[in-house]
């Protein structure tokens, strides 16, 4: 149920929110860390800000995320993201104020690690 709710939330992300994130010269750590986790889970290992902005600008990015198959996450990728979660715990603390966009990504991908 949580994954389905998160998929629906990702589908509700407005294009303006994507533009807002992409327009940042350099993202705050919380945004960078969460997007790094998202990219890693999706098998994208270039986690530079340029790569993140390119990912967010991609046509169909919301659909790619909403149809993402968690069963395809390799053990190596899962461990890599878990290391990121442990190393940057404050970025993944629900008490930290997120933009709606980042909150949707956070809610979507965190349950995938628990599968």
C-alpha positions in Angstrom: 0.0 0.0 0.0 2.8 2.5 0.9 4.5 1.9 -2.5 1.2 2.4 -4.4 0.6 5.7 -2.5 4.1 6.8 -3.3 3.7 6.0 -7.0 0.5 8.1 -7.0 2.3 10.9 -5.3 5.1 10.9 -7.9 2.5 11.0 -10.6 1.2 14.2 -9.0 4.5 16.1 -9.1 3.9 19.3 -11.1 6.3 20.2 -13.9 7.0 23.5 -12.0 8.4 21.5 -9.1 10.8 19.7 -11.5 11.8 23.1 -13.0 12.3 24.5 -9.5 14.8 21.8 -8.5 16.6 22.0 -11.9 17.0 25.8 -11.6 19.1 25.5 -8.5 22.7 26.4 -9.0 23.7 23.8 -6.4 21.1 21.9 -4.4 20.9 21.7 -0.7 22.5 18.5 0.7 19.1 16.9 1.5 18.0 17.3 -2.2 21.4 16.1 -3.5 21.5 13.1 -1.2 17.9 12.0 -2.0 18.4 12.4 -5.7 21.7 10.5 -5.5 19.8 7.6 -3.9 17.1 7.8 -6.6 19.7 7.8 -9.4 21.6 4.9 -7.8 18.4 2.8 -7.5 17.6 3.5 -11.1 21.1 2.3 -12.1 22.5 5.7 -12.9 26.0 6.0 -11.3 26.9 9.5 -12.5 25.5 11.4 -9.5 26.9 14.8 -10.4 24.5 17.7 -10.2 24.6 17.9 -14.0 23.5 14.3 -14.3 20.8 14.9 -11.7 19.4 17.9 -13.6 19.5 15.9 -16.9 17.6 13.1 -15.2 14.9 15.5 -13.9 14.7 17.1 -17.4 14.2 13.8 -19.2 10.8 13.4 -20.9 8.8 10.8 -19.0 10.9 10.8 -15.8 7.7 10.6 -13.6 6.5 7.6 -15.6 9.9 5.9 -15.4 9.8 6.3 -11.6 6.2 5.2 -11.3 6.8 2.1 -13.3 10.1 1.3 -11.7 10.4 -2.4 -10.8 12.0 -2.8 -7.4 12.7 -6.4 -7.9 15.3 -5.4 -10.4 17.5 -3.7 -7.8 20.7 -5.6 -7.5 22.3 -6.4 -4.2 25.2 -4.1 -5.0 22.9 -1.2 -5.7 20.8 -1.8 -2.6 24.0 -1.9 -0.5 25.2 1.3 -2.2 22.0 3.1 -1.3 21.9 1.7 2.2 25.5 3.1 2.7 24.3 6.5 1.4 21.4 6.3 3.9 23.7 5.5 6.8 26.4 8.0 5.8 23.9 10.9 5.4 21.2 10.1 8.0 20.1 13.6 8.5 19.1 14.0 4.8 16.8 11.1 5.2 15.2 12.1 8.5 11.5 12.6 8.0 11.7 15.6 10.4 13.8 17.5 7.9 11.7 19.9 5.8 11.4 18.7 2.3 10.0 20.3 -0.8 6.9 18.3 -2.0 9.0 17.0 -4.9 11.7 15.6 -2.7 9.2 14.2 -0.3 7.5 12.3 -3.1 10.8 10.8 -4.2 11.7 9.9 -0.6 8.3 8.3 0.1 8.6 6.3 -3.2 12.1 4.9 -2.9 12.6 4.3 0.8 9.9 1.5 0.8 11.7 -0.2 -2.2 14.7 -0.8 0.0 12.6 -2.6 2.5 11.2 -5.1 0.0 
